[in-house]
């Protein structure tokens, strides 16, 4: 059990600080509530424990928000009949990744240079978080977000654009941040690779929204 958790509030993530530094996005000043924990033992277990704690806090303090997993292929896939048949979720299942139950949106395709990427989304409840985490680890481009029902209409455009994230050391996608945060959504950044001494989970959004986690 992890007991030495440390929270830090960052008023402007685009300004130098010791917890989370990110590029500015157009027209928005983003804040973050960052949970830090030393990775004693298994980094994967520490990461999941932090994610679980943060998701529980968001659910408690922002009860009108709903959680979505935005997932996709991190690397281009070969353009063939097998890839087009399996798309995203079936391909993950074939790899042995457990897929969370929930409300699914359609799978969106990106085509380029004889390769494909598929992107999809599922709304999940907290009981599915372990499976959500499996997807995040299996495809590091995947993100957890929390939005109000009135913002559900933003998701298809994100999935149609697609997005990138190099590793779990990288910041969340600018596409997702730019689209959801101005509508009071929050994006969870999960940080920490196998050899990192510390892992973090950050809740990123507009200052007035993030302040609810610091009351």
N, C-alpha and C positions, 0 to 999 in steps of 0.2 A: 504493500500500500504506500502511495506517495503522500507524504505529509508536508514536505518543505516546498510548498507552492508559493509563488511570488507574483503578484499582480502589479502592473504598472499602467498608468493612464498616459497616453501620448496625445497632446492636444492637436498637434499638426505633424503628421507623419512625413511631410516633405522637408521639415527642418531638422537639423542635426539633433540626435538624441541617442540614448544608450539602449533603447529597446527595439525600435522598429523604424527604419528609414526607407521611404519609398518615393518614387518620382511624383511630382504634383500632377493632378489631372485637371483638365480644363474646367474652369468655373466652379470648382469645389475645393473646400479645405477639409481633408479627411482626418479623422481622429481614430484612435485605436485603444482598446483595452487588451493588454497583452498578459498572458499567463506564461510564466517562465518556470522551468523545473530542471534541475540537474538530471542527466540521464544515467542514473545509477542502474547497473544491470542492463536490461534490454532497452534499447532506444525505442523499439517498436511498442513495447508495453507502456513506456513513459509517455510516448506520443498519444497513444489511445486514451490513457488515463486523463491527460490534459484535455483532449478533445471532448471526452465524456463530461468532464467538469464544466467546460465552457458551454457546451450545448445545453446542459441542465440549467446553468445560470441564465442563458438567453431565454430559454423556455419559461423560466420562473418570472423573470423581470419584464419580459416582452410577450405576454401570453397570446396576443392577437397575431403573432408572427408564425409562419409555417416554414418548415425546413425542406429544402430541396437539395438533392445531389445533382450537380451538373457534371456529366462525365463525357469522356471522349477518348479517342485514340491519341496517345502521346506521340507516336511515330507514324509516318505514312505506311499504309498497307498496300500490298500489290493489288492492282486492278484486275481482278479475275472473278469468275462466277462464285467461287467459294467465299471470298470477302463480301461480295454483294449479297450473298444468301445469309451469312451469319451476322452481318452488320456489326453493331456494338455489343449489345447485351448477350446475344447467343455466343459471340466470340469470347467474351469474358467467361461465360459459363463453361465453355469447352476447355479453357485454361485452368479450370478448377476454382475460379473465384465465385464466391457465393453472392448472388444478386439480391439486393434488398427488396422486400415487398413494398408496394405502395402504388400511387397514382402515376402512371407513366405518360410522358409526352412522346410524340413520334420521333423516330430517329432521322437525323438530318445528315446529308452527305456533302462532303467537300471533295472535289476532283481536281487533280493537278499533276502534270508530268507522269502520266500512266500510274498514278497512285491514288489512294482513297483515304479519307478519314471519316469516321462516323461520330456524331455527337448526339447525346440524349439526356433526358432529365427524368428524375423520379422524385415525387414528394413522399417523404417517409416520416414515421414516428420514431420516438427515441428507442424503442425496442429493437429497431433495425440498425442501430448505430454501428454495431460490430461488423455487419456486412457492408455498410457504407465505408467503413475504414478499410476493409479489404479492397474495395474498388479504388480508393485513393492511393493505397500502396501499390496496387497493380498497374494503375494508370495515373501518374503523378500530375497530369494535366487536369484531373478532376478537382472540383471545388464543392464545399458545402456553403450554402447561402441561406439566409432567413429573410423572408419578405412577407408583406401583408397580401391577403388574397387579391386586393385591387391591383397588385403589381404582377400578377401571374401572366398578364398579356405581354410582358417584356421578354419572357423566356424564349419564345420561338425565334425572335430576331437574334438573340445571343447564339442559339444553337445553329442557326443558319449561317452566321458569320464564322463560327468556330473560334478557337483561341489556342494559345500556347502557354506553356510553363516549363522551363528547362528541367528543373529538379525540385525536390522538396526543400531546397535551400532558397529557391526563388520566390519572389513576391507573387501574389495573386494576379490574375490576368487583368490588364487594363481594360479590355473589352467588357468584362463582367463588372468591374468597379465603376466604369464610366456609365454603364447602363442602369445598374441597380441602386447605387448609393444616392444619387440625386432624388430618387423616389423613396427615400428612407429605408432602403434595404441595407443589410449588413452581409459582408463576405468574411468567411472564416479562413484565415491563412494558417496552414499547418506546416511547421518548419522542423527540420531535423533529419539528418541522414545517419547512417549506421555508426559513423565514427565521431559524431558531434558530442561535445561534452555537455551541451545544454539543448533542450528542445523548447519550442514555444508554440502556442496557439493564440492567434490574434483575432479579435473581432474588429473589423474595419468598417467605418461608415461615417456619416455626418455627425458633427460634435453633439448636437442635441439628442441624437439617438444613442450614441455611445455613452452619454452621461447617465442613462438609465442603468447601466451596469456598474456605476460607481456611486450609487446613492446609498 
